[in-house]
């Protein structure tokens, strides 16, 4: 529901979970988690019972941008995604809440004139799905509601990655057309991991002035073995990710293209991209992945912003 790529890291006995702009790692049975390199105290800990792992949903609010309310009267937990819009409305007259959007459906609650409800979609037959103040979800006729007002707007959601042809990418000066506007992207710098597990900027090519920003490419060329070792371990992978993010910020980078070949374990590389992208996105940096025989488009289309191949 909240993270399609949630991951259990057996080596460190921890959960790695991500959202659009956050990466969190949470050790089993510990009351703290790390979110984008910051340590946060938790009210409860993750527990593991009979090989099933349970996450304390209230503590996950910081990661998933959700709001959780427990309603004692109806023994219900209400979870709102704060990045989706919410509309409230007043009930214009006494009416019954229906279990299904039809007149003969059973009544599940009586609403009084003047009550406020949360409103969702309207069916073709004029029924409106609503949620009452005590957490009951059902349907009433849309004409029973009035004085609607917006509590919050929909936040911009991440779209599927835009596909770029490899020939255009290799020219190192290509255009992306989006929303009827053209954006030129230039690959002007190449990051490399050196033998000390640090990042170098080849030939010191990053030169920016004013508000100009460049794209950079991360490559594992000539250091495939070292890179494979780094990607296989969560702590090493996180150190590498933090170095990349800091380098990108310090050098005023607009976007990072990830171009790895001879990948020993594709899942390790995928975890690297999954955990890198939110941290870059939080600071306004775009991500791009270059496809090859080890990297398949469908595995990254919902993770990065651009795909080359």
N, C-alpha and C positions, 0 to 999 in steps of 0.2 A: 504493500500500500504506500509506503513512504520511501523505500530504497530497494530498487530491483537488483542492486549489486552488493547488498550487505554480505559481509564475509567474516568467517571465523578463522582467525590465525592461530593454528594449533601450537606452533612453536612458542609463542608468547602468551597463549591462553587468553586471547582478547578478541573483541568484536571490532571490526572496522566498518564504519557506516558513513555514508556521504549524502549530501543534498546538493542543491545547485551551486552553493558557494561555501560549503563547509565539509571538512573531513574530521571525523571523530574516532579516536581509538579508546576502548573501554575494557580494562582488564576484568575478568570474571572475579566476583566477590570483593571488588574494591569500590569504595565510594568516591571515586573521582574519575574524570575523563579528560582527555586532551582534545580540544577543538581548535584546529588550525594553529597548533603549536602553543596554545594557552591552556593551562590546567584549570579545571573547573570542578568544584565540589558537587557531589550528588546527594540527593536525599536518601536514595536507596542504591543498592548494587545490583549488577546483573547476577542472576543465579542460573546454575545448570543442574537440572534434575532429570535423570534417566535419558541423558543425551539430548534433552530439549533445553534450549537456552531462552530465558525470559528476560526481556529488557523492561526497566521501569519507565513507563510511557511518559510520566510527568517530567522526568529528567531529559527525555528526548526532545522536549519542546524547543530547546536551544539549538538543536541540530536541524530538526525538520521544519522549524517555523510554524508550529501548531500551538493551539490553545486548548487545554483540557479542563473540563469542569465535571465534577461529580455531583449529581443531583440526588440528594438523599431521599426525597419524597417518592421518587419513582425508581430508585436504585439503578440509575443509568449513568454511563459515562458519555459525555458529549465531546467530540474532538472536531475542532474547526481548523482547517488549513488557512492560515493567515495570508497566503499569497493568492487566494481565490476570493472573488467578490462576495459581498453579503448585502442582502436587501431586507429591510424590515417593513412591516405594514401593520395597520390597525384593522381589527375585525369590526366591520360595520354593523353587524347584527348578530344575535345569538345564532349559533350554528353548530352542527356536529362535524367532527373530524372523522373521515372515512378511512378504512384500512386500505381500500383500493379506489381508484378514480372512477367510481360509478355509484349511482344513487342507491342500488340495492346492496352495496357492500356494508359490512357491519360497522357500527359506530364504535370508535375507540376512545373518544373524549368529547366533552361538551365545551365549546368556547363561548365566552360571554362578550357582549358588545364592549368595545374599548380595549380589549386585550391586544398585546403586541406579539406578533409571531415573526419568525424568520421565513423568508420566501425563497423558493427555488423555481424549478421550471414549471411551465404551464402546458397541459396536454392539448391535443387537437379538439377535445370535447369541452374545453374551458375549465378543467379542473387545475388547481394550483397545488403543487406539493409544498407543504409547510412543515416547520418544526415549532412546537409549542415551547413556552418558557421552561417547562419541566422535562424537555427532551423527547417528547413523543413526536414521531414523524408520521404524517398521513396526508390526506387530501381534503380540500374544501373547494367550493366553487370560487373562481377568480373574482366574480362580481360581489363576493362577500367581503372583499378586502379594499382598503382605500388608504390614502395618505402614505403611499410608499416612499421610502427614503433610503438612500445608499449609505450603508455603514462603512464600507470600504470597497475600493475598486479592485478589479483583477490586476495582479501584477503581471508584467511581461514574462511569459513562459519561454523556456529554452526551446527553440525549434530544432527539428532534425538538421543534422550537419549538411551544409551546402557542398555539393560535389564539384571538384575542380579537375579538369583534364590534366594528365601528367605532362603532356607536351607544353601546356601553358605554364605549368609550375616550373619546368626545367629552364624556361627562358629567364627565370629569376626576375621577371617583371611582368606580372599578369593582372588581369582585371576581374573583379567579382561584381556582378550586377545583382543588386538586391534592393527591393522597394523603389524601383525605377531610378536608382542612383548608382553611380559607378565608383568603386573604391579601388585604387591601385595599391597593390601589395608588393613590396620588394624584399627579397631575401638578401639582406646585407651583411649578416653576421652568422657565424657557425659556432655553437657551443660544443665543446668536447670534454669528456671526462678524462683527466690525466691519470697517471699511475698511482697518484696519491689520493685517488677518489675525489679530487677537486675538479671544478669546472674551469676550463680555459676559454678565452675568446680568441679565436684564431686571427692572427694578423692585426688584432686590435682595430677591427673595422667599424666598430660602433661609434658613429659620430652624429650627434643630434644637436639641434639648435632650436630654441624657442619651444613651440608646441609640436614640432616634428617628431614623429615616432617611427621606428623601424620594426620590421619583423626579423626574428632570429630563428635559426634552425638548430635543433639539438640532434647530434649525430653520434652513433657509436662506431663510426668508421675506425678501423685499425685497433680498436679496444673492445672487440665483441666479447671476449672471455671475461674481462673485468666487469663489463656492463652486465652480463648475465648473472654474475655473482652478486652484484649490487641489487639487482632487481628481485632476486630470490629471497632476500631478507627484509622484513618490514622496517626495521630500524635503519638499515643502510639505505633502503629505498626512500624513507622519509627524509633522511639527511640530504640525499641527493635532490629531492623535490624542493626542500627549503632553500638549498643553494641556488637552484634554478630560479625560484620565485624572487629571491633577493637580488640575484644578478639582473633579472629582467626589470625589476623596479629601479635599481640603481642606474641602469643604462637606458631608461625611458623607452623600453620595448613595448610595442603595440600588440604584437602577437607572437606566439611561438609555434613553430612547425616541428613535429617529432618524426624523425626519419631514421628508424633503426632497421638494420638488416641482420641476417644470421642469428635470429632470436632462438635461444635454446628452449625456452618455455614460454609459449604464447600467453598463458594465463598470468605469468609474472609481469609480462609487458603490459597486459590489459589492466592489471591492478595498478601499475605505475601511472598509466594514463587516467584511470578512474580517480586516483588520489591526487594527481597533479592538477587536473582541469578545474575543480572547484576552488582551489587556492589561488589559481591565476584569475579565475572569473571574479573572485571577490575583490581583487584590486584592478579590475577592468582590463585584463589581458586576455586576448582571444587564443584559442588552441586549435591546432590543425594536425592531423595525422596522415602520414604517407603510407598508402597500401603497398603490400608486397605479398609473396606467397604465404607468409606466416600471419599476415594481418588481413582480416576479412571485414568488408565494409559494414555488414549488419551488426558486428560486435561493437562498433564505435559510433554509429549514427546518432545515438541518443546521449553520447558522452562528450564529444568534441563539437566545435563550431564549424569546422571545415574538414573535408576529406579529399585527399589527392589520389587519383588513380583511375 
